[in-house]
Amino acid sequence: MSILYSGFLYFPEDKSSYIPAALEFLAILILCLVVFAVVKRISKKEEHRTKALEEYVLSKQHNAQEQTDSLRK
């Protein structure tokens, strides 16, 4: 059973071999944070556009309803 786990439990004597992995992890983490911020910013812009479009459509419907109500009187 110990043979199966021997590849997973490799800890090198020279700890400087961890430096490239740590730098790669840091670079990927920074890249993920940047992508998250960009997606969040784009989402906020789309939310504002959608809200403006919704207000426009609702105002058009309200105006159309008022016109039909005034014609019925």
C-alpha positions as CSV (number, residue, x, y, z in Angstrom):
1,M,0.0,0.0,0.0
2,S,2.9,2.4,0.7
3,I,4.0,2.0,-2.9
4,L,0.9,3.6,-4.2
5,Y,1.4,6.8,-2.2
6,S,5.1,7.3,-2.7
7,G,4.7,9.6,-5.7
8,F,2.3,11.9,-3.8
9,L,4.5,12.2,-0.7
10,Y,7.6,13.5,-2.4
11,F,9.2,16.3,-0.3
12,P,12.5,17.5,-1.8
13,E,15.5,18.2,0.4
14,D,16.3,21.4,-1.5
15,K,13.3,23.7,-0.7
16,S,14.3,26.1,-3.5
17,S,12.4,23.8,-5.9
18,Y,9.2,25.2,-4.4
19,I,10.0,28.7,-5.6
20,P,8.9,28.2,-9.3
21,A,5.6,26.6,-8.2
22,A,4.9,29.5,-5.7
23,L,5.6,32.1,-8.4
24,E,3.4,30.3,-10.9
25,F,0.6,30.1,-8.3
26,L,1.0,33.8,-7.5
27,A,0.8,34.7,-11.2
28,I,-2.3,32.6,-11.8
29,L,-3.9,34.0,-8.6
30,I,-3.3,37.6,-9.8
31,L,-4.6,36.7,-13.3
32,C,-7.8,35.3,-11.8
33,L,-8.3,38.4,-9.7
34,V,-7.9,40.6,-12.7
35,V,-10.3,38.5,-14.8
36,F,-12.8,38.6,-11.9
37,A,-12.6,42.4,-11.7
38,V,-13.1,42.8,-15.5
39,V,-16.1,40.5,-15.5
40,K,-17.6,42.3,-12.6
41,R,-17.1,45.7,-14.3
42,I,-18.7,44.4,-17.5
43,S,-21.6,42.9,-15.6
44,K,-22.2,46.3,-13.8
45,K,-22.3,48.1,-17.2
46,E,-24.8,45.5,-18.6
47,E,-26.9,45.9,-15.5
48,H,-27.1,49.7,-16.1
49,R,-28.0,49.2,-19.7
50,T,-30.7,46.7,-18.9
51,K,-32.2,48.9,-16.2
52,A,-32.3,51.9,-18.7
53,L,-33.9,49.7,-21.4
54,E,-36.5,48.4,-18.8
55,E,-37.4,51.9,-17.8
56,Y,-37.7,52.9,-21.4
57,V,-40.0,50.0,-22.3
58,L,-42.1,50.6,-19.2
59,S,-42.5,54.3,-19.9
60,K,-43.5,53.4,-23.5
61,Q,-46.1,50.9,-22.2
62,H,-47.4,53.5,-19.7
63,N,-47.7,56.2,-22.4
64,A,-49.5,53.8,-24.7
65,Q,-51.9,52.8,-21.9
66,E,-52.6,56.4,-21.1
67,Q,-53.4,57.1,-24.8
68,T,-55.8,54.2,-25.1
69,D,-57.5,55.3,-21.8
70,S,-57.9,58.9,-23.1
71,L,-59.3,57.6,-26.4
72,R,-61.9,55.5,-24.6
73,K,-63.3,58.5,-22.6
